[in-house]
Amino acid sequence: MTAPAPSGVLYGLIADATVWPLFFPPSVHVEQLDFDGTRERLRMWAVAGDRISSWVSHRRLDVGQRRVEFRQERPSAPVETMTGLWTVEPLGDGSRVTLEHAFTVVGDAPADAAWTERVTRANSRAQLQRLAWLAERWTRLDDLVMSFEDTVRVNVPAELVFDFLYRAGDWPDDLAGTRPLTVQEDTPGIQVLALDGRSATGGEAVRISFPAAGRLVHKHTRTSGPLAAYTGEWTIEPQPGAGLDVTVRHDVLLNDDAALDQDAARRVCDEVGRAGRRLLEHAVRHASDAVRVL
């Protein structure tokens, strides 16, 4: 893939995997486990065909050569091994980006090999296409990305707040615009939500929960209108003495029209923020009511 951006810019987007969920369509969530400046371990979740796959990846970053080598430590079945390489080379006023993969599947099953190749090619194309899109807009990425959050301090048990947020299928009727139509959880802690699709946040979302840490992250995988991408996170943090801080964070990537139209950008951010605050209020009320009953 060739792109009209300096190699350093493209390398930076590839090297910082924590931004992939917002920038790359297949990526759902990335947790950095270790990093010494050159070598890195990541826990990654991504859309793989009709499923959500998760694995631990080792990466070696070479900023001088603009290369990122990677190897999956714990692949998701049917993959047995997966290695690869990102390379960014200067090319005139732009750059050439190459993404390579090599893999094996358990038992060398032909059907599994075909599925893995098909998904790997599809996800690679999606990543490279979005990278080219970002490269065309690299001088104004700051105008396309918006992040904002809301926090409340409450005196309720953290597990009650988390329980409400986690059980999206049980949200009350007055959250009809936010409540999912269905919740599918084939793997504990990984939920696929079907939404009504009438808002800019789209018709589907994937959520990853971390109960022990009081965190729940989400990515809307089918956005529409002014949103090119939307991710978010709920965090529940006990405070010294007493009380909790419950925070909802939103990260959005705007499309070109929304970025140029400040009113449109403000409207979509207001819509996303308002939905988050309503859910936040209901979570706190649910926890408070449960405490009174107890």
C-alpha positions, -999 to +999 in steps of 0.1 A: +000+000+000+013+035-008+002+065+012+007+103+010+023+107+045+058+106+058+071+073+069+075+085+105+038+093+107+027+059+094+053+041+115+039+059+146+004+048+139+015+012+135+039+013+165+013+026+190-011-003+191-032+012+219-048+035+193-057+006+170-092+001+183-101+036+172-081+036+140-083+001+126-118-015+120-109-051+130-093-041+163-116-041+194-093-036+223-055-037+231-039-039+266-002-032+268+013-058+292+051-050+290+072-025+271+109-017+274+111+008+245+119-019+219+101-051+229+065-052+238+038-077+249+002-069+241-032-086+248-053-080+218-090-086+209-102-083+173-131-092+150-121-124+131-148-132+106-180-139+126-162-143+159-141-122+184-105-136+187-080-128+215-043-135+218-011-123+234+013-108+209+051-101+212+063-072+191+098-058+184+099-022+173+127-008+152+121+029+147+153+034+127+143+008+101+106+016+104+099-021+111+076-038+136+080-076+139+052-095+157+046-131+170+015-144+187+024-160+220-011-175+227-030-177+194-067-181+192-079-215+177-076-227+151-043-208+147-013-226+161+014-201+152+013-166+137+042-143+129+044-112+107+061-079+099+051-043+092+076-023+071+073+014+062+096+027+035+099+063+022+086+067-014+089+101-029+066+125-010+049+095+006+055+060+019+050+024+011+036+001+038+040-037+036+022-061+060+033-098+059+019-128+077+029-164+081+008-189+101+001-226+108-031-241+121-037-269+145-035-303+127-030-286+093-067-289+087-074-275+052-107-259+062-090-241+092-061-230+070-086-215+044-106-198+071-074-183+087-061-171+054-094-155+045-098-137+078-061-126+078-064-112+043-097-094+051-083-078+083-051-069+066-069-051+038-091-033+063-060-021+083-042-010+052-072+008+038-078+027+070-041+035+073-043+050+038-074+070+048-055+083+079-024+091+058-045+113+035-057+133+065-025+131+087-021+169+089-055+173+105-059+141+126-063+163+157-095+177+141-109+142+135-103+127+169-122+138+199-121+124+235-142+134+265-155+118+297-179+122+326-172+112+363-194+110+393-184+103+430-208+079+447-210+059+479-222+025+468-206-009+463-184-011+432-197-046+423-233-033+421-224-006+396-204-030+375-232-056+376-256-031+362-233-020+334-224-056+326-260-069+324-269-048+294-297-071+284-315-063+317-314-025+313-348-008+320-373+003+293-364+040+297-330+031+283-346+018+251-325+040+229-293+026+245-304-009+256-292-036+231-317-057+211-297-088+219-266-097+239-245-127+227-217-139+251-201-171+236-169-164+256-172-152+292-165-115+294-168-109+257-202-096+246-216-088+211-245-064+213-270-059+185-283-023+186-313-006+170-290+013+146-309+045+146-282+065+163-247+075+149-231+048+171-245+022+147-260-013+149-234-034+167-209-031+196-184-055+212-177-052+249-148-066+269-152-068+307-125-068+334-145-073+366-115-075+390-102-041+377-137-025+376-134-018+339-156-024+308-144-013+274-164-012+242-161-007+205-190+001+181-181-020+150-208-006+127-209+031+130-228+054+107-233+091+097-207+114+112-188+087+131-160+069+114-152+050+146-163+050+183-147+033+213-152+039+250-145+027+285-162+025+319-140+026+350-149+022+386-122+034+410-124+032+448-112+065+464-092+069+496-114+070+526-148+062+510-167+063+478-161+055+442-153+075+410-174+061+381-161+074+348-174+069+313-149+079+285-156+083+249-132+084+219-146+092+185-131+094+150-151+118+128-156+115+091-146+144+069-181+161+067-185+161+105-149+174+111-156+203+087-190+210+103-185+221+139-223+219+146-224+183+133-194+173+154-209+189+185-243+172+179-228+137+176-205+142+207-235+155+226-256+125+216-228+101+226-221+119+259-258+122+268-263+084+263-233+078+285-245+101+313-280+085+313-265+051+316-242+064+344-272+078+363-291+045+360-261+025+372-258+047+403-295+046+409-295+008+405-267+004+430-283+029+455-317+011+453-300-023+458-282-010+490-315+003+504-332-030+498-303-048+516 
